[in-house]
């Protein structure tokens, strides 16, 4: 039976009044002329998008923002649960706020995001950090104004883990971090349950936003001058399966691509099991879709992929990649790789290396396996030592560095369309990015930031290119 998911455009009627109440409270609590918030986001782009909604709500309540916590009346860490290192950083940074809270006792410290959807983490926060006044999980984002008001008005600690993932709440205010690059979530949650991954447990089951809402938001971004738009989802390839009127991801991006304007359209993250030839054909035939495909393979060993519950094998992955190469000239392929999954042998790892050499990825996001409490992989036997895994990891990096250097050198002498993203330093060096997601450095006035330009590639490093702007 098809699961039912509801879309609620309910923010204005249920939460806006709480923002007005927060505004009134903060007139007495603020330390300066205006209430100041410090928001720090860890982890993936979906977390960044959530952080932009939090900033949007706080802006409606009169807050301004600073990039250090020292002067903040409200401090919030938006957390990530994917790897242990990210969790350790959160605990360390929260611990460092103890003296600040002692000095300014009316400062409200809060945590939200994926870590807070884990019961053992929330309990540790409650016991070990009594000066944290507000904690809420990913499913309670739409309730943030109400929760903030309760924490401010009562002076009591507010902890909420709302695991209701049967609804999508629309109409939440938004304050984007940039004005020419932006994130556009198209779905939330995941149904894949890879054995190493905590995401389905903290983000909930898969649910898609209505196509009409996405198209309206995309059109608004393009009309506002956004040049680089990334569609977000834990598995964008499975978009539309929960909608009453089902539509495929290929159909969605074809319609977004048809919107007139000068922009690039990207998406992430794709799951190989749902990457269809139709999707690749859509990319090949498009006007605006980036010729960059991020397709995580995680392991080159079919045996390990089965243990990971990835629902494809090595042969299937290579079939998809080879089709993409045949249909999209100069396609830029990137991926994620886990080294040292429980039960992996060096023979399995060598299959990963051989796949990397065969595909010749532009770049890789590489990780040593990190066990997550509550996932099946955390209970598997893992006899390989951390030292041995680190050796494998270094070997993988050396292989990929050689491949990336070869690819970068092959681009010397070509002319590339780039989006100028930022100043790198004070010597007029600008950071730019190609459609294939490769960084290019070139010198010119900072006035070019936020524009498309043509750059002749003059020099290649291992990971980045250097060039000069063409007149």
ChimeraX attribute file (.defattr): number of C-alpha atoms within 10 A of each C-alpha:
attribute: neighborCount
match mode: 1-to-1
recipient: residues
	/A:1	3
	/A:2	8
	/A:3	11
	/A:4	11
	/A:5	17
	/A:6	16
	/A:7	15
	/A:8	11
	/A:9	13
	/A:10	15
	/A:11	17
	/A:12	12
	/A:13	9
	/A:14	13
	/A:15	18
	/A:16	19
	/A:17	15
	/A:18	19
	/A:19	21
	/A:20	15
	/A:21	17
	/A:22	23
	/A:23	20
	/A:24	13
	/A:25	15
	/A:26	19
	/A:27	14
	/A:28	9
	/A:29	15
	/A:30	18
	/A:31	16
	/A:32	11
	/A:33	7
	/A:34	15
	/A:35	23
	/A:36	23
	/A:37	25
	/A:38	21
	/A:39	21
	/A:40	17
	/A:41	20
	/A:42	19
	/A:43	17
	/A:44	13
	/A:45	20
	/A:46	19
	/A:47	19
	/A:48	18
	/A:49	21
	/A:50	20
	/A:51	26
	/A:52	21
	/A:53	21
	/A:54	22
	/A:55	23
	/A:56	17
	/A:57	22
	/A:58	26
	/A:59	20
	/A:60	18
	/A:61	22
	/A:62	18
	/A:63	23
	/A:64	15
	/A:65	18
	/A:66	13
	/A:67	11
	/A:68	12
	/A:69	18
	/A:70	14
	/A:71	20
	/A:72	26
	/A:73	23
	/A:74	22
	/A:75	23
	/A:76	23
	/A:77	20
	/A:78	25
	/A:79	25
	/A:80	24
	/A:81	23
	/A:82	20
	/A:83	17
	/A:84	14
	/A:85	11
	/A:86	15
	/A:87	18
	/A:88	11
	/A:89	14
	/A:90	20
	/A:91	15
	/A:92	10
	/A:93	11
	/A:94	20
	/A:95	14
	/A:96	11
	/A:97	18
	/A:98	17
	/A:99	10
	/A:100	14
	/A:101	16
	/A:102	11
	/A:103	10
	/A:104	15
	/A:105	13
	/A:106	15
	/A:107	23
	/A:108	22
	/A:109	23
	/A:110	23
	/A:111	25
	/A:112	29
	/A:113	27
	/A:114	26
	/A:115	24
	/A:116	25
	/A:117	26
	/A:118	18
	/A:119	11
	/A:120	13
	/A:121	15
	/A:122	20
	/A:123	13
	/A:124	11
	/A:125	19
	/A:126	18
	/A:127	8
	/A:128	11
	/A:129	15
	/A:130	10
	/A:131	20
	/A:132	24
	/A:133	20
	/A:134	24
	/A:135	26
	/A:136	25
	/A:137	25
	/A:138	25
	/A:139	24
	/A:140	19
	/A:141	19
	/A:142	22
	/A:143	18
	/A:144	21
	/A:145	24
	/A:146	18
	/A:147	21
	/A:148	22
	/A:149	19
	/A:150	17
	/A:151	19
	/A:152	22
	/A:153	12
	/A:154	9
	/A:155	12
	/A:156	11
	/A:157	17
	/A:158	19
	/A:159	22
	/A:160	18
	/A:161	18
	/A:162	14
	/A:163	15
	/A:164	12
	/A:165	18
	/A:166	15
	/A:167	15
	/A:168	20
	/A:169	16
	/A:170	16
	/A:171	13
	/A:172	18
	/A:173	19
	/A:174	18
	/A:175	16
	/A:176	17
	/A:177	14
	/A:178	11
	/A:179	13
	/A:180	21
	/A:181	19
	/A:182	17
	/A:183	23
	/A:184	19
	/A:185	21
	/A:186	25
	/A:187	24
	/A:188	22
	/A:189	19
	/A:190	21
	/A:191	15
	/A:192	18
	/A:193	17
	/A:194	20
	/A:195	20
	/A:196	23
	/A:197	23
	/A:198	23
	/A:199	21
	/A:200	18
	/A:201	18
	/A:202	24
	/A:203	20
	/A:204	20
	/A:205	17
	/A:206	24
	/A:207	28
	/A:208	25
	/A:209	22
	/A:210	20
	/A:211	21
	/A:212	10
	/A:213	12
	/A:214	19
	/A:215	18
	/A:216	11
	/A:217	14
	/A:218	23
	/A:219	16
	/A:220	12
	/A:221	21
	/A:222	19
	/A:223	14
	/A:224	11
	/A:225	16
	/A:226	22
	/A:227	21
	/A:228	24
	/A:229	21
	/A:230	20
	/A:231	21
	/A:232	22
	/A:233	25
	/A:234	26
	/A:235	23
	/A:236	25
	/A:237	22
	/A:238	24
	/A:239	26
	/A:240	23
	/A:241	17
	/A:242	20
	/A:243	19
	/A:244	13
	/A:245	9
	/A:246	13
	/A:247	16
	/A:248	16
	/A:249	23
	/A:250	21
	/A:251	16
	/A:252	17
	/A:253	21
	/A:254	19
	/A:255	12
	/A:256	18
	/A:257	21
	/A:258	11
	/A:259	16
	/A:260	12
	/A:261	15
	/A:262	15
	/A:263	24
	/A:264	20
	/A:265	22
	/A:266	24
	/A:267	23
	/A:268	19
	/A:269	19
	/A:270	20
	/A:271	20
	/A:272	22
	/A:273	17
	/A:274	16
	/A:275	20
	/A:276	16
	/A:277	14
	/A:278	13
	/A:279	18
	/A:280	21
	/A:281	15
	/A:282	19
	/A:283	24
	/A:284	18
	/A:285	12
	/A:286	15
	/A:287	18
	/A:288	22
	/A:289	23
	/A:290	23
	/A:291	23
	/A:292	22
	/A:293	22
	/A:294	22
	/A:295	20
	/A:296	19
	/A:297	24
	/A:298	20
	/A:299	29
	/A:300	24
	/A:301	23
	/A:302	20
	/A:303	14
	/A:304	21
	/A:305	20
	/A:306	15
	/A:307	19
	/A:308	20
	/A:309	13
	/A:310	20
	/A:311	16
	/A:312	16
	/A:313	19
	/A:314	18
	/A:315	12
	/A:316	14
	/A:317	19
	/A:318	17
	/A:319	10
	/A:320	18
	/A:321	19
	/A:322	12
	/A:323	14
	/A:324	24
	/A:325	15
	/A:326	13
	/A:327	16
	/A:328	16
	/A:329	10
	/A:330	12
	/A:331	20
	/A:332	22
	/A:333	22
	/A:334	20
	/A:335	19
	/A:336	15
	/A:337	20
	/A:338	20
	/A:339	21
	/A:340	26
	/A:341	27
	/A:342	21
	/A:343	16
	/A:344	20
	/A:345	15
	/A:346	14
	/A:347	10
	/A:348	19
	/A:349	23
	/A:350	17
	/A:351	16
	/A:352	23
	/A:353	20
	/A:354	14
	/A:355	19
	/A:356	21
	/A:357	14
	/A:358	10
	/A:359	15
	/A:360	19
	/A:361	19
	/A:362	24
	/A:363	20
	/A:364	19
	/A:365	12
	/A:366	15
	/A:367	15
	/A:368	16
	/A:369	18
	/A:370	19
	/A:371	20
	/A:372	18
	/A:373	16
	/A:374	15
	/A:375	18
	/A:376	17
	/A:377	22
	/A:378	17
	/A:379	13
	/A:380	14
	/A:381	11
	/A:382	14
	/A:383	11
	/A:384	15
	/A:385	9
	/A:386	13
	/A:387	9
	/A:388	11
	/A:389	20
	/A:390	15
	/A:391	11
	/A:392	19
	/A:393	19
	/A:394	11
	/A:395	14
	/A:396	20
	/A:397	16
	/A:398	12
	/A:399	15
	/A:400	22
	/A:401	18
	/A:402	14
	/A:403	20
	/A:404	22
	/A:405	17
	/A:406	17
	/A:407	19
	/A:408	20
	/A:409	18
	/A:410	12
	/A:411	16
	/A:412	16
	/A:413	13
	/A:414	11
	/A:415	16
	/A:416	20
	/A:417	16
	/A:418	22
	/A:419	28
	/A:420	25
	/A:421	20
	/A:422	16
	/A:423	21
	/A:424	15
	/A:425	9
	/A:426	7
	/A:427	10
	/A:428	13
	/A:429	17
	/A:430	21
	/A:431	21
	/A:432	27
	/A:433	20
	/A:434	21
	/A:435	21
	/A:436	20
	/A:437	21
	/A:438	17
	/A:439	18
	/A:440	25
	/A:441	22
	/A:442	22
	/A:443	16
	/A:444	15
	/A:445	12
	/A:446	15
	/A:447	10
	/A:448	15
	/A:449	18
	/A:450	20
	/A:451	17
	/A:452	18
	/A:453	17
	/A:454	17
	/A:455	24
	/A:456	20
	/A:457	23
	/A:458	16
	/A:459	17
	/A:460	20
	/A:461	14
	/A:462	15
	/A:463	20
	/A:464	17
	/A:465	23
	/A:466	21
	/A:467	21
	/A:468	17
	/A:469	17
	/A:470	10
	/A:471	6
